[in-house]
Amino acid sequence: MNEEPSEEWVSYQQGISDGRKESKSRIEQLEADMRRLEQIYNRDQVAQVFANEIETIFDRWALELNATERY
């Protein structure tokens, strides 16, 4: 007694399979988006450190310039 699965059952199973594929694809897209955001965040951090270093250099130059103008 080996019955073929009903069309409804096959359709149901195909829907589950398609849903899993869609979910997997969406998860992969979200992971790619998170990696991209992390790269942007890291770049922004590097840019902020660089800007702070430049500001420090200019502050030092201003102090040195002020000190030399006094003499």
All heavy atoms as a GROMACS GRO file, in nm:
protein
  600
    1MET      N    1   0.083  -0.118   0.000
    1MET     CA    2   0.000   0.000   0.000
    1MET      C    3   0.088   0.125   0.000
    1MET      O    4   0.110   0.190   0.100
    1MET     CB    5  -0.087  -0.003   0.126
    1MET     CG    6  -0.205   0.085   0.113
    1MET     SD    7  -0.315   0.048   0.249
    1MET     CE    8  -0.350   0.211   0.296
    2ASN      N    9   0.139   0.156  -0.118
    2ASN     CA   10   0.227   0.270  -0.135
    2ASN      C   11   0.154   0.377  -0.216
    2ASN      O   12   0.149   0.369  -0.338
    2ASN     CB   13   0.355   0.224  -0.206
    2ASN     CG   14   0.464   0.327  -0.196
    2ASN    OD1   15   0.443   0.435  -0.145
    2ASN    ND2   16   0.581   0.292  -0.248
    3GLU      N   17   0.097   0.474  -0.146
    3GLU     CA   18   0.019   0.578  -0.213
    3GLU      C   19   0.108   0.695  -0.253
    3GLU      O   20   0.203   0.727  -0.185
    3GLU     CB   21  -0.091   0.629  -0.120
    3GLU     CG   22  -0.197   0.530  -0.091
    3GLU     CD   23  -0.306   0.592  -0.005
    3GLU    OE1   24  -0.330   0.713  -0.017
    3GLU    OE2   25  -0.364   0.518   0.074
    4GLU      N   26   0.072   0.754  -0.363
    4GLU     CA   27   0.139   0.878  -0.406
    4GLU      C   28   0.090   0.992  -0.316
    4GLU      O   29  -0.027   0.996  -0.279
    4GLU     CB   30   0.103   0.910  -0.552
    4GLU     CG   31   0.163   0.814  -0.652
    4GLU     CD   32   0.312   0.831  -0.666
    4GLU    OE1   33   0.359   0.946  -0.665
    4GLU    OE2   34   0.381   0.729  -0.675
    5PRO      N   35   0.178   1.086  -0.282
    5PRO     CA   36   0.132   1.199  -0.200
    5PRO      C   37   0.032   1.284  -0.279
    5PRO      O   38   0.042   1.296  -0.401
    5PRO     CB   39   0.258   1.277  -0.170
    5PRO     CG   40   0.366   1.221  -0.254
    5PRO     CD   41   0.318   1.092  -0.312
    6SER      N   42  -0.063   1.340  -0.208
    6SER     CA   43  -0.163   1.424  -0.273
    6SER      C   44  -0.097   1.551  -0.327
    6SER      O   45   0.009   1.593  -0.282
    6SER     CB   46  -0.275   1.460  -0.176
    6SER     OG   47  -0.226   1.549  -0.077
    7GLU      N   48  -0.165   1.612  -0.422
    7GLU     CA   49  -0.114   1.738  -0.479
    7GLU      C   50  -0.104   1.846  -0.372
    7GLU      O   51  -0.013   1.927  -0.373
    7GLU     CB   52  -0.206   1.784  -0.592
    7GLU     CG   53  -0.192   1.705  -0.719
    7GLU     CD   54  -0.281   1.760  -0.830
    7GLU    OE1   55  -0.297   1.884  -0.837
    7GLU    OE2   56  -0.331   1.680  -0.909
    8GLU      N   57  -0.200   1.844  -0.280
    8GLU     CA   58  -0.197   1.943  -0.173
    8GLU      C   59  -0.074   1.924  -0.085
    8GLU      O   60  -0.010   2.020  -0.045
    8GLU     CB   61  -0.324   1.932  -0.088
    8GLU     CG   62  -0.446   1.979  -0.162
    8GLU     CD   63  -0.570   1.900  -0.125
    8GLU    OE1   64  -0.558   1.797  -0.056
    8GLU    OE2   65  -0.677   1.942  -0.166
    9TRP      N   66  -0.040   1.799  -0.056
    9TRP     CA   67   0.076   1.770   0.026
    9TRP      C   68   0.204   1.812  -0.045
    9TRP      O   69   0.292   1.874   0.014
    9TRP     CB   70   0.080   1.621   0.062
    9TRP     CG   71   0.200   1.585   0.145
    9TRP    CD1   72   0.309   1.516   0.105
    9TRP    CD2   73   0.226   1.621   0.281
    9TRP    NE1   74   0.400   1.504   0.206
    9TRP    CE2   75   0.351   1.568   0.316
    9TRP    CE3   76   0.154   1.692   0.377
    9TRP    CZ2   77   0.406   1.584   0.443
    9TRP    CZ3   78   0.209   1.708   0.503
    9TRP    CH2   79   0.333   1.654   0.535
   10VAL      N   80   0.212   1.779  -0.175
   10VAL     CA   81   0.330   1.817  -0.253
   10VAL      C   82   0.340   1.969  -0.259
   10VAL      O   83   0.448   2.026  -0.242
   10VAL     CB   84   0.322   1.757  -0.396
   10VAL    CG1   85   0.431   1.813  -0.485
   10VAL    CG2   86   0.330   1.605  -0.389
   11SER      N   87   0.228   2.037  -0.280
   11SER     CA   88   0.227   2.183  -0.285
   11SER      C   89   0.270   2.241  -0.150
   11SER      O   90   0.348   2.338  -0.144
   11SER     CB   91   0.088   2.232  -0.322
   11SER     OG   92   0.082   2.373  -0.319
   12TYR      N   93   0.221   2.183  -0.043
   12TYR     CA   94   0.258   2.226   0.093
   12TYR      C   95   0.408   2.210   0.115
   12TYR      O   96   0.475   2.302   0.163
   12TYR     CB   97   0.178   2.144   0.194
   12TYR     CG   98   0.218   2.166   0.338
   12TYR    CD1   99   0.179   2.281   0.405
   12TYR    CD2  100   0.295   2.072   0.405
   12TYR    CE1  101   0.215   2.301   0.538
   12TYR    CE2  102   0.332   2.091   0.537
   12TYR     CZ  103   0.293   2.206   0.603
   12TYR     OH  104   0.329   2.226   0.733
   13GLN      N  105   0.463   2.095   0.079
   13GLN     CA  106   0.606   2.069   0.095
   13GLN      C  107   0.688   2.164   0.009
   13GLN      O  108   0.793   2.214   0.051
   13GLN     CB  109   0.639   1.923   0.060
   13GLN     CG  110   0.585   1.823   0.159
   13GLN     CD  111   0.648   1.841   0.296
   13GLN    OE1  112   0.766   1.865   0.310
   13GLN    NE2  113   0.566   1.830   0.399
   14GLN      N  114   0.641   2.190  -0.114
   14GLN     CA  115   0.712   2.284  -0.202
   14GLN      C  116   0.710   2.424  -0.142
   14GLN      O  117   0.809   2.497  -0.149
   14GLN     CB  118   0.648   2.285  -0.342
   14GLN     CG  119   0.723   2.368  -0.442
   14GLN     CD  120   0.864   2.320  -0.467
   14GLN    OE1  121   0.887   2.200  -0.483
   14GLN    NE2  122   0.960   2.411  -0.468
   15GLY      N  123   0.598   2.462  -0.082
   15GLY     CA  124   0.588   2.593  -0.018
   15GLY      C  125   0.688   2.606   0.097
   15GLY      O  126   0.752   2.709   0.114
   16ILE      N  127   0.701   2.500   0.176
   16ILE     CA  128   0.798   2.500   0.285
   16ILE      C  129   0.939   2.514   0.229
   16ILE      O  130   1.019   2.595   0.277
   16ILE     CB  131   0.784   2.373   0.371
   16ILE    CG1  132   0.654   2.377   0.450
   16ILE    CG2  133   0.904   2.358   0.464
   16ILE    CD1  134   0.624   2.249   0.526
   17SER      N  135   0.969   2.439   0.125
   17SER     CA  136   1.102   2.444   0.064
   17SER      C  137   1.131   2.584   0.008
   17SER      O  138   1.239   2.639   0.029
   17SER     CB  139   1.111   2.339  -0.048
   17SER     OG  140   1.236   2.346  -0.112
   18ASP      N  141   1.032   2.640  -0.062
   18ASP     CA  142   1.050   2.775  -0.118
   18ASP      C  143   1.068   2.878  -0.007
   18ASP      O  144   1.149   2.970  -0.018
   18ASP     CB  145   0.930   2.814  -0.204
   18ASP     CG  146   0.922   2.734  -0.334
   18ASP    OD1  147   1.022   2.666  -0.369
   18ASP    OD2  148   0.816   2.739  -0.400
   19GLY      N  149   0.992   2.863   0.101
   19GLY     CA  150   1.003   2.955   0.214
   19GLY      C  151   1.140   2.948   0.278
   19GLY      O  152   1.198   3.050   0.315
   20ARG      N  153   1.194   2.827   0.288
   20ARG     CA  154   1.328   2.811   0.345
   20ARG      C  155   1.433   2.876   0.255
   20ARG      O  156   1.525   2.943   0.303
   20ARG     CB  157   1.360   2.663   0.364
   20ARG     CG  158   1.288   2.602   0.480
   20ARG     CD  159   1.323   2.456   0.496
   20ARG     NE  160   1.249   2.397   0.607
   20ARG     CZ  161   1.218   2.271   0.616
   20ARG    NH1  162   1.255   2.186   0.521
   20ARG    NH2  163   1.151   2.226   0.719
   21LYS      N  164   1.419   2.856   0.125
   21LYS     CA  165   1.513   2.919   0.030
   21LYS      C  166   1.505   3.070   0.039
   21LYS      O  167   1.606   3.139   0.040
   21LYS     CB  168   1.484   2.872  -0.112
   21LYS     CG  169   1.520   2.729  -0.139
   21LYS     CD  170   1.481   2.687  -0.279
   21LYS     CE  171   1.500   2.538  -0.299
   21LYS     NZ  172   1.444   2.493  -0.428
   22GLU      N  173   1.382   3.122   0.046
   22GLU     CA  174   1.363   3.268   0.056
   22GLU      C  175   1.421   3.321   0.186
   22GLU      O  176   1.487   3.425   0.188
   22GLU     CB  177   1.214   3.300   0.046
   22GLU     CG  178   1.186   3.448   0.041
   22GLU     CD  179   1.037   3.476   0.024
   22GLU    OE1  180   0.970   3.404  -0.051
   22GLU    OE2  181   0.990   3.572   0.087
   23SER      N  182   1.398   3.248   0.295
   23SER     CA  183   1.452   3.290   0.425
   23SER      C  184   1.604   3.290   0.423
   23SER      O  185   1.668   3.382   0.472
   23SER     CB  186   1.402   3.198   0.536
   23SER     OG  187   1.264   3.214   0.554
   24LYS      N  188   1.661   3.184   0.365
   24LYS     CA  189   1.807   3.175   0.357
   24LYS      C  190   1.863   3.290   0.274
   24LYS      O  191   1.962   3.353   0.313
   24LYS     CB  192   1.848   3.041   0.296
   24LYS     CG  193   1.997   3.022   0.292
   24LYS     CD  194   2.036   2.887   0.236
   24LYS     CE  195   2.188   2.876   0.232
   24LYS     NZ  196   2.231   2.758   0.160
   25SER      N  197   1.799   3.320   0.164
   25SER     CA  198   1.843   3.430   0.078
   25SER      C  199   1.835   3.563   0.153
   25SER      O  200   1.926   3.646   0.146
   25SER     CB  201   1.757   3.436  -0.048
   25SER     OG  202   1.788   3.548  -0.125
   26ARG      N  203   1.726   3.582   0.228
   26ARG     CA  204   1.708   3.706   0.304
   26ARG      C  205   1.813   3.718   0.414
   26ARG      O  206   1.867   3.826   0.438
   26ARG     CB  207   1.566   3.710   0.362
   26ARG     CG  208   1.536   3.836   0.434
   26ARG     CD  209   1.526   3.954   0.338
   26ARG     NE  210   1.505   4.076   0.414
   26ARG     CZ  211   1.574   4.186   0.396
   26ARG    NH1  212   1.665   4.194   0.304
   26ARG    NH2  213   1.550   4.291   0.471
   27ILE      N  214   1.840   3.607   0.481
   27ILE     CA  215   1.942   3.608   0.587
   27ILE      C  216   2.078   3.642   0.528
   27ILE      O  217   2.153   3.723   0.585
   27ILE     CB  218   1.945   3.471   0.659
   27ILE    CG1  219   1.821   3.457   0.746
   27ILE    CG2  220   2.072   3.457   0.743
   27ILE    CD1  221   1.800   3.317   0.801
   28GLU      N  222   2.110   3.583   0.413
   28GLU     CA  223   2.238   3.614   0.348
   28GLU      C  224   2.246   3.761   0.312
   28GLU      O  225   2.351   3.824   0.328
   28GLU     CB  226   2.257   3.526   0.224
   28GLU     CG  227   2.284   3.381   0.258
   28GLU     CD  228   2.277   3.289   0.136
   28GLU    OE1  229   2.232   3.333   0.028
   28GLU    OE2  230   2.316   3.172   0.151
   29GLN      N  231   2.134   3.820   0.265
   29GLN     CA  232   2.132   3.962   0.230
   29GLN      C  233   2.151   4.048   0.355
   29GLN      O  234   2.225   4.146   0.354
   29GLN     CB  235   2.001   3.998   0.160
   29GLN     CG  236   1.993   4.144   0.118
   29GLN     CD  237   2.102   4.183   0.021
   29GLN    OE1  238   2.125   4.112  -0.076
   29GLN    NE2  239   2.169   4.293   0.046
   30LEU      N  240   2.086   4.010   0.464
   30LEU     CA  241   2.101   4.085   0.589
   30LEU      C  242   2.244   4.077   0.641
   30LEU      O  243   2.299   4.177   0.689
   30LEU     CB  244   2.004   4.032   0.695
   30LEU     CG  245   1.857   4.065   0.672
   30LEU    CD1  246   1.770   3.987   0.771
   30LEU    CD2  247   1.831   4.214   0.682
   31GLU      N  248   2.305   3.960   0.630
   31GLU     CA  249   2.445   3.946   0.672
   31GLU      C  250   2.536   4.034   0.588
   31GLU      O  251   2.628   4.099   0.640
   31GLU     CB  252   2.488   3.800   0.664
   31GLU     CG  253   2.427   3.714   0.772
   31GLU     CD  254   2.453   3.565   0.754
   31GLU    OE1  255   2.491   3.523   0.642
   31GLU    OE2  256   2.435   3.492   0.853
   32ALA      N  257   2.512   4.039   0.457
   32ALA     CA  258   2.591   4.125   0.369
   32ALA      C  259   2.571   4.272   0.407
   32ALA      O  260   2.667   4.350   0.409
   32ALA     CB  261   2.552   4.101   0.223
   33ASP      N  262   2.447   4.310   0.437
   33ASP     CA  263   2.419   4.448   0.479
   33ASP      C  264   2.492   4.480   0.609
   33ASP      O  265   2.547   4.590   0.624
   33ASP     CB  266   2.268   4.469   0.499
   33ASP     CG  267   2.190   4.467   0.368
   33ASP    OD1  268   2.253   4.474   0.259
   33ASP    OD2  269   2.066   4.456   0.374
   34MET      N  270   2.494   4.386   0.703
   34MET     CA  271   2.562   4.409   0.830
   34MET      C  272   2.712   4.424   0.808
   34MET      O  273   2.775   4.511   0.871
   34MET     CB  274   2.534   4.294   0.926
   34MET     CG  275   2.392   4.296   0.981
   34MET     SD  276   2.355   4.157   1.090
   34MET     CE  277   2.471   4.183   1.220
   35ARG      N  278   2.771   4.343   0.720
   35ARG     CA  279   2.915   4.358   0.691
   35ARG      C  280   2.943   4.494   0.631
   35ARG      O  281   3.042   4.560   0.665
   35ARG     CB  282   2.962   4.246   0.597
   35ARG     CG  283   2.979   4.112   0.666
   35ARG     CD  284   3.049   4.011   0.577
   35ARG     NE  285   2.976   3.984   0.454
   35ARG     CZ  286   2.880   3.892   0.442
   35ARG    NH1  287   2.844   3.820   0.545
   35ARG    NH2  288   2.820   3.874   0.326
   36ARG      N  289   2.857   4.540   0.542
   36ARG     CA  290   2.874   4.672   0.479
   36ARG      C  291   2.864   4.784   0.584
   36ARG      O  292   2.945   4.876   0.585
   36ARG     CB  293   2.766   4.690   0.372
   36ARG     CG  294   2.768   4.824   0.305
   36ARG     CD  295   2.872   4.831   0.198
   36ARG     NE  296   2.861   4.958   0.130
   36ARG     CZ  297   2.956   5.050   0.129
   36ARG    NH1  298   3.070   5.027   0.189
   36ARG    NH2  299   2.939   5.164   0.068
   37LEU      N  300   2.767   4.773   0.673
   37LEU     CA  301   2.753   4.874   0.778
   37LEU      C  302   2.874   4.874   0.871
   37LEU      O  303   2.919   4.980   0.915
   37LEU     CB  304   2.625   4.850   0.859
   37LEU     CG  305   2.495   4.882   0.786
   37LEU    CD1  306   2.376   4.834   0.869
   37LEU    CD2  307   2.483   5.029   0.756
   38GLU      N  308   2.927   4.755   0.899
   38GLU     CA  309   3.045   4.746   0.983
   38GLU      C  310   3.165   4.813   0.916
   38GLU      O  311   3.241   4.884   0.981
   38GLU     CB  312   3.077   4.600   1.012
   38GLU     CG  313   3.192   4.582   1.108
   38GLU     CD  314   3.218   4.436   1.143
   38GLU    OE1  315   3.156   4.347   1.083
   38GLU    OE2  316   3.302   4.412   1.229
   39GLN      N  317   3.178   4.796   0.784
   39GLN     CA  318   3.287   4.861   0.711
   39GLN      C  319   3.272   5.012   0.717
   39GLN      O  320   3.369   5.084   0.739
   39GLN     CB  321   3.289   4.816   0.565
   39GLN     CG  322   3.334   4.673   0.546
   39GLN     CD  323   3.318   4.627   0.402
   39GLN    OE1  324   3.250   4.691   0.321
   39GLN    NE2  325   3.378   4.514   0.370
   40ILE      N  326   3.150   5.060   0.699
   40ILE     CA  327   3.125   5.205   0.705
   40ILE      C  328   3.156   5.257   0.845
   40ILE      O  329   3.222   5.360   0.861
   40ILE     CB  330   2.979   5.236   0.666
   40ILE    CG1  331   2.958   5.208   0.517
   40ILE    CG2  332   2.943   5.380   0.701
   40ILE    CD1  333   2.813   5.211   0.474
   41TYR      N  334   3.111   5.184   0.947
   41TYR     CA  335   3.137   5.224   1.086
   41TYR      C  336   3.287   5.230   1.113
   41TYR      O  337   3.336   5.327   1.171
   41TYR     CB  338   3.067   5.127   1.181
   41TYR     CG  339   3.093   5.155   1.326
   41TYR    CD1  340   3.031   5.260   1.390
   41TYR    CD2  341   3.181   5.075   1.400
   41TYR    CE1  342   3.054   5.287   1.524
   41TYR    CE2  343   3.205   5.101   1.534
   41TYR     CZ  344   3.141   5.206   1.595
   41TYR     OH  345   3.165   5.232   1.727
   42ASN      N  346   3.360   5.128   1.069
   42ASN     CA  347   3.504   5.125   1.090
   42ASN      C  348   3.573   5.239   1.017
   42ASN      O  349   3.664   5.301   1.070
   42ASN     CB  350   3.562   4.991   1.046
   42ASN     CG  351   3.525   4.878   1.141
   42ASN    OD1  352   3.491   4.902   1.255
   42ASN    ND2  353   3.530   4.757   1.093
   43ARG      N  354   3.527   5.268   0.895
   43ARG     CA  355   3.585   5.380   0.820
   43ARG      C  356   3.560   5.511   0.892
   43ARG      O  357   3.647   5.598   0.900
   43ARG     CB  358   3.523   5.386   0.680
   43ARG     CG  359   3.614   5.340   0.572
   43ARG     CD  360   3.564   5.382   0.436
   43ARG     NE  361   3.422   5.369   0.422
   43ARG     CZ  362   3.360   5.286   0.339
   43ARG    NH1  363   3.429   5.210   0.260
   43ARG    NH2  364   3.230   5.281   0.332
   44ASP      N  365   3.438   5.527   0.945
   44ASP     CA  366   3.405   5.650   1.019
   44ASP      C  367   3.493   5.663   1.142
   44ASP      O  368   3.536   5.773   1.177
   44ASP     CB  369   3.258   5.652   1.058
   44ASP     CG  370   3.166   5.681   0.941
   44ASP    OD1  371   3.217   5.720   0.834
   44ASP    OD2  372   3.044   5.665   0.956
   45GLN      N  373   3.519   5.551   1.210
   45GLN     CA  374   3.605   5.556   1.328
   45GLN      C  375   3.746   5.598   1.288
   45GLN      O  376   3.809   5.679   1.354
   45GLN     CB  377   3.610   5.420   1.397
   45GLN     CG  378   3.490   5.392   1.482
   45GLN     CD  379   3.507   5.263   1.560
   45GLN    OE1  380   3.554   5.164   1.507
   45GLN    NE2  381   3.470   5.267   1.686
   46VAL      N  382   3.798   5.541   1.180
   46VAL     CA  383   3.932   5.576   1.131
   46VAL      C  384   3.935   5.724   1.094
   46VAL      O  385   4.030   5.795   1.128
   46VAL     CB  386   3.973   5.487   1.012
   46VAL    CG1  387   4.098   5.540   0.944
   46VAL    CG2  388   3.994   5.343   1.059
   47ALA      N  389   3.832   5.769   1.026
   47ALA     CA  390   3.825   5.910   0.986
   47ALA      C  391   3.824   6.001   1.110
   47ALA      O  392   3.888   6.106   1.110
   47ALA     CB  393   3.702   5.935   0.900
   48GLN      N  394   3.752   5.961   1.213
   48GLN     CA  395   3.746   6.042   1.336
   48GLN      C  396   3.882   6.047   1.404
   48GLN      O  397   3.926   6.153   1.448
   48GLN     CB  398   3.641   5.986   1.432
   48GLN     CG  399   3.622   6.071   1.555
   48GLN     CD  400   3.575   6.211   1.523
   48GLN    OE1  401   3.480   6.230   1.448
   48GLN    NE2  402   3.641   6.311   1.576
   49VAL      N  403   3.952   5.934   1.411
   49VAL     CA  404   4.086   5.930   1.470
   49VAL      C  405   4.180   6.020   1.390
   49VAL      O  406   4.258   6.098   1.446
   49VAL     CB  407   4.140   5.785   1.477
   49VAL    CG1  408   4.288   5.783   1.511
   49VAL    CG2  409   4.060   5.705   1.579
   50PHE      N  410   4.172   6.010   1.258
   50PHE     CA  411   4.255   6.092   1.171
   50PHE      C  412   4.226   6.241   1.193
   50PHE      O  413   4.319   6.322   1.206
   50PHE     CB  414   4.230   6.053   1.025
   50PHE     CG  415   4.320   6.120   0.927
   50PHE    CD1  416   4.456   6.090   0.923
   50PHE    CD2  417   4.269   6.211   0.837
   50PHE    CE1  418   4.538   6.152   0.831
   50PHE    CE2  419   4.352   6.273   0.745
   50PHE     CZ  420   4.487   6.244   0.742
   51ALA      N  421   4.098   6.276   1.201
   51ALA     CA  422   4.060   6.416   1.224
   51ALA      C  423   4.111   6.464   1.359
   51ALA      O  424   4.160   6.577   1.371
   51ALA     CB  425   3.908   6.430   1.216
   52ASN      N  426   4.104   6.379   1.460
   52ASN     CA  427   4.156   6.416   1.593
   52ASN      C  428   4.306   6.439   1.588
   52ASN      O  429   4.358   6.532   1.652
   52ASN     CB  430   4.122   6.308   1.696
   52ASN     CG  431   3.975   6.302   1.728
   52ASN    OD1  432   3.899   6.392   1.695
   52ASN    ND2  433   3.934   6.193   1.789
   53GLU      N  434   4.378   6.354   1.516
   53GLU     CA  435   4.523   6.370   1.503
   53GLU      C  436   4.558   6.500   1.432
   53GLU      O  437   4.649   6.572   1.474
   53GLU     CB  438   4.584   6.251   1.428
   53GLU     CG  439   4.586   6.123   1.506
   53GLU     CD  440   4.669   6.133   1.634
   53GLU    OE1  441   4.780   6.190   1.630
   53GLU    OE2  442   4.623   6.083   1.737
   54ILE      N  443   4.486   6.532   1.327
   54ILE     CA  444   4.510   6.658   1.254
   54ILE      C  445   4.483   6.777   1.345
   54ILE      O  446   4.561   6.873   1.349
   54ILE     CB  447   4.422   6.665   1.126
   54ILE    CG1  448   4.473   6.562   1.025
   54ILE    CG2  449   4.422   6.805   1.068
   54ILE    CD1  450   4.386   6.550   0.902
   55GLU      N  451   4.376   6.770   1.421
   55GLU     CA  452   4.344   6.878   1.514
   55GLU      C  453   4.455   6.896   1.618
   55GLU      O  454   4.495   7.008   1.650
   55GLU     CB  455   4.210   6.850   1.582
   55GLU     CG  456   4.162   6.962   1.669
   55GLU     CD  457   4.025   6.935   1.728
   55GLU    OE1  458   3.967   6.828   1.702
   55GLU    OE2  459   3.977   7.022   1.802
   56THR      N  460   4.506   6.786   1.668
   56THR     CA  461   4.616   6.790   1.765
   56THR      C  462   4.740   6.855   1.706
   56THR      O  463   4.806   6.938   1.769
   56THR     CB  464   4.649   6.647   1.815
   56THR    OG1  465   4.532   6.592   1.875
   56THR    CG2  466   4.763   6.648   1.914
   57ILE      N  467   4.771   6.820   1.582
   57ILE     CA  468   4.888   6.878   1.514
   57ILE      C  469   4.870   7.029   1.497
   57ILE      O  470   4.960   7.107   1.526
   57ILE     CB  471   4.911   6.809   1.378
   57ILE    CG1  472   4.960   6.665   1.401
   57ILE    CG2  473   5.010   6.887   1.292
   57ILE    CD1  474   4.962   6.579   1.277
   58PHE      N  475   4.751   7.070   1.451
   58PHE     CA  476   4.727   7.213   1.434
   58PHE      C  477   4.731   7.287   1.567
   58PHE      O  478   4.783   7.399   1.574
   58PHE     CB  479   4.593   7.238   1.363
   58PHE     CG  480   4.602   7.221   1.214
   58PHE    CD1  481   4.519   7.130   1.148
   58PHE    CD2  482   4.691   7.295   1.138
   58PHE    CE1  483   4.527   7.114   1.012
   58PHE    CE2  484   4.699   7.280   1.001
   58PHE     CZ  485   4.616   7.189   0.937
   59ASP      N  486   4.679   7.226   1.672
   59ASP     CA  487   4.686   7.289   1.804
   59ASP      C  488   4.832   7.306   1.847
   59ASP      O  489   4.870   7.410   1.900
   59ASP     CB  490   4.610   7.205   1.909
   59ASP     CG  491   4.459   7.212   1.892
   59ASP    OD1  492   4.411   7.301   1.817
   59ASP    OD2  493   4.390   7.128   1.952
   60ARG      N  494   4.914   7.203   1.825
   60ARG     CA  495   5.054   7.210   1.861
   60ARG      C  496   5.124   7.320   1.780
   60ARG      O  497   5.203   7.398   1.833
   60ARG     CB  498   5.121   7.075   1.836
   60ARG     CG  499   5.259   7.066   1.896
   60ARG     CD  500   5.320   6.927   1.889
   60ARG     NE  501   5.222   6.822   1.870
   60ARG     CZ  502   5.233   6.723   1.781
   60ARG    NH1  503   5.338   6.713   1.705
   60ARG    NH2  504   5.139   6.632   1.769
   61TRP      N  505   5.094   7.327   1.651
   61TRP     CA  506   5.154   7.431   1.567
   61TRP      C  507   5.114   7.570   1.616
   61TRP      O  508   5.194   7.663   1.619
   61TRP     CB  509   5.112   7.416   1.422
   61TRP     CG  510   5.178   7.302   1.351
   61TRP    CD1  511   5.281   7.225   1.394
   61TRP    CD2  512   5.144   7.252   1.222
   61TRP    NE1  513   5.313   7.131   1.302
   61TRP    CE2  514   5.230   7.144   1.194
   61TRP    CE3  515   5.048   7.286   1.127
   61TRP    CZ2  516   5.224   7.072   1.076
   61TRP    CZ3  517   5.041   7.215   1.009
   61TRP    CH2  518   5.128   7.109   0.984
   62ALA      N  519   4.986   7.585   1.654
   62ALA     CA  520   4.939   7.715   1.703
   62ALA      C  521   5.012   7.752   1.832
   62ALA      O  522   5.052   7.868   1.849
   62ALA     CB  523   4.788   7.710   1.727
   63LEU      N  524   5.030   7.656   1.921
   63LEU     CA  525   5.104   7.684   2.045
   63LEU      C  526   5.248   7.722   2.015
   63LEU      O  527   5.302   7.815   2.075
   63LEU     CB  528   5.100   7.562   2.138
   63LEU     CG  529   4.966   7.531   2.202
   63LEU    CD1  530   4.973   7.397   2.276
   63LEU    CD2  531   4.924   7.643   2.296
   64GLU      N  532   5.312   7.650   1.924
   64GLU     CA  533   5.450   7.681   1.888
   64GLU      C  534   5.460   7.818   1.822
   64GLU      O  535   5.553   7.894   1.850
   64GLU     CB  536   5.506   7.573   1.795
   64GLU     CG  537   5.530   7.440   1.864
   64GLU     CD  538   5.573   7.330   1.768
   64GLU    OE1  539   5.602   7.359   1.650
   64GLU    OE2  540   5.578   7.214   1.813
   65LEU      N  541   5.363   7.848   1.736
   65LEU     CA  542   5.363   7.979   1.669
   65LEU      C  543   5.344   8.091   1.771
   65LEU      O  544   5.415   8.193   1.767
   65LEU     CB  545   5.251   7.984   1.564
   65LEU     CG  546   5.246   8.107   1.477
   65LEU    CD1  547   5.376   8.123   1.399
   65LEU    CD2  548   5.128   8.101   1.382
   66ASN      N  549   5.254   8.073   1.865
   66ASN     CA  550   5.233   8.172   1.970
   66ASN      C  551   5.357   8.189   2.055
   66ASN      O  552   5.393   8.299   2.095
   66ASN     CB  553   5.113   8.134   2.059
   66ASN     CG  554   4.983   8.158   1.990
   66ASN    OD1  555   4.972   8.237   1.897
   66ASN    ND2  556   4.879   8.087   2.033
   67ALA      N  557   5.425   8.080   2.084
   67ALA     CA  558   5.546   8.085   2.167
   67ALA      C  559   5.657   8.158   2.094
   67ALA      O  560   5.731   8.236   2.154
   67ALA     CB  561   5.591   7.943   2.203
   68THR      N  562   5.672   8.137   1.965
   68THR     CA  563   5.779   8.205   1.890
   68THR      C  564   5.748   8.351   1.869
   68THR      O  565   5.838   8.433   1.858
   68THR     CB  566   5.804   8.136   1.753
   68THR    OG1  567   5.683   8.134   1.678
   68THR    CG2  568   5.857   7.996   1.770
   69GLU      N  569   5.620   8.389   1.861
   69GLU     CA  570   5.584   8.529   1.843
   69GLU      C  571   5.612   8.611   1.969
   69GLU      O  572   5.632   8.730   1.961
   69GLU     CB  573   5.437   8.542   1.804
   69GLU     CG  574   5.408   8.498   1.662
   69GLU     CD  575   5.260   8.511   1.628
   69GLU    OE1  576   5.178   8.541   1.716
   69GLU    OE2  577   5.228   8.489   1.510
   70ARG      N  578   5.616   8.548   2.083
   70ARG     CA  579   5.639   8.618   2.208
   70ARG      C  580   5.784   8.661   2.221
   70ARG      O  581   5.815   8.755   2.293
   70ARG     CB  582   5.601   8.532   2.327
   70ARG     CG  583   5.452   8.510   2.339
   70ARG     CD  584   5.416   8.432   2.462
   70ARG     NE  585   5.275   8.398   2.458
   70ARG     CZ  586   5.222   8.300   2.526
   70ARG    NH1  587   5.295   8.225   2.604
   70ARG    NH2  588   5.093   8.276   2.517
   71TYR      N  589   5.874   8.589   2.157
   71TYR     CA  590   6.017   8.619   2.171
   71TYR      C  591   6.067   8.709   2.066
   71TYR      O  592   6.043   8.738   1.967
   71TYR     CB  593   6.099   8.490   2.172
   71TYR     CG  594   6.068   8.404   2.293
   71TYR    CD1  595   5.997   8.286   2.283
   71TYR    CD2  596   6.109   8.444   2.420
   71TYR    CE1  597   5.967   8.207   2.391
   71TYR    CE2  598   6.079   8.366   2.531
   71TYR     CZ  599   6.009   8.249   2.515
   71TYR     OH  600   5.980   8.173   2.624
   0.00000   0.00000   0.00000
